[in-house]
Amino acid sequence: MARTTDSDLVPQELRVLVAVADTGAFSAAAETLGLTQSAVSHSVRGSERKIGAVLFDRGRTGARPTLAGDKAVAHARRVLRLLDVLTTDRAPVPLREVFDVSTQQHRSPVGSVSCRTRPAPRPGRVG
């Protein structure tokens, strides 16, 4: 599996870029994401450093994506959609717990209990 590097954007950074583009302001994006405005500013600056381009024009009226920002936000949206599909499309295998209880007096006066977790059988399968 490939390891991330300091130049890789992580999903949270992508969410920040999309939120700033959608809300038009760092403070509004921060409120939407439950972050501080400082954390959003720091994240955007880090993303700009990693990408090597200014992604937002900042002004008194808010933040607007630059041409590079428009491209970055469009890519971020696609990646986040794919991550969403990856996490929601998988079919989790339900687990069931199995308990074996033994009360044989000759082994232990209080008995013994063992627990293990294993996948539950799928419908239609035997054994």
N, C-alpha and C positions, 0 to 999 in steps of 0.2 A: 504494500500500500504506500502511495506517495505521502511524504511528510510535508507539512506546510512550512513555508519559510517566512521570513520577515516581510517579504514583498507580496505575500498572498493576502487577499481580502477574505475576511471571515464573514459568515452570514449576518452577524450583527452589524457589521460595517455596511453591508449591502442594504439592510433594513433602514439604517440611518440615511443613506443616500436617497432611497425611495421616499422616505418620510419628509425629508427636506424639500425634495422636488414636489411632492404632493401638497404640502402645506404652504410652501413658499416662504418659510421662515424657520430659523434654527430653534427659536423658542417654542413655536407651535409644534415642531417635530419632536422636541424634547418632551413636551406635555403628552403628545400622542404615544410616545414610546416609554413613558415613565422614567425618563432620564433628566439630568440637569442640562441646561443650555450649554454649560461648559463641556460636558461630556460629548454632546453632539458636535460642538465646534472642534473638539480634539479629534473625534472620530473622522470628521470630514477632512481636517488637515492631514491626518494620517493616510486617508484614502488618496488624497491629492498627491502626497509624497510618494506613495506606492505606485500610483498610475503615472505620475510625472506630468500632470497637467492640472490647471485650475479648473475645478468642476462647477463652481457656483460664483456668480457675480454677487457680491454682498453690497447691500446699500441700506439706507434708512428705511426703505419700504419693504425690506425682506431680502430673500435670496432667490436668484433665478439661475437655472442651469446654463452653463456655457455650451458651446457646440460639443466639446469633449464631455461635459456633464450630461448632456442629452443622451449621448452614446452610452456612457457609463451607467446611467439610470435604466436605460432600455435593457442593457445586458443584465443588470442587477435584478430587474423584474423577472427576466427569463430564468435566471439561476434560482431565484427564490421560488418560482412556480415549480421548477424541477425538484427542488428539495422538498417542497410540500407534497408532490406526487410520490416521491421516494418514501416519505414517512407515513403517508396515508394509504398507499396502495399495497403495502405489504400485508400478508395474511398471517397474523401472529398465531403461533401454536399455543393453545391454552395449556397451562400446567395444572396438574392435579397433585395433591399431596397424598402420600401413602404412609400410614402409620401401622407398624407391626408391634403388637403388645404381647409380651410373654410374662406369665406369672408362675413359671415353674419354680416351686419351692426349693428344689435341690440346687439350683444355680444361684439364685439370689433371693434373699428373704423379701425384698421389696419389688422384685420383678425388673424388667428392663424394657425400655422403649427405644425404638429406632425410628428416625424420620428420614425420608428422602423425597426429593422432588423429581418428577420425570414428566415428559410430555403426556398429555391425555390422549387416548386413542382417538383417531379421527373417525367420524361417522362412516359406517360401511366397512370398517376394517375389524378384523377379529384378532384378538390377542395382542 
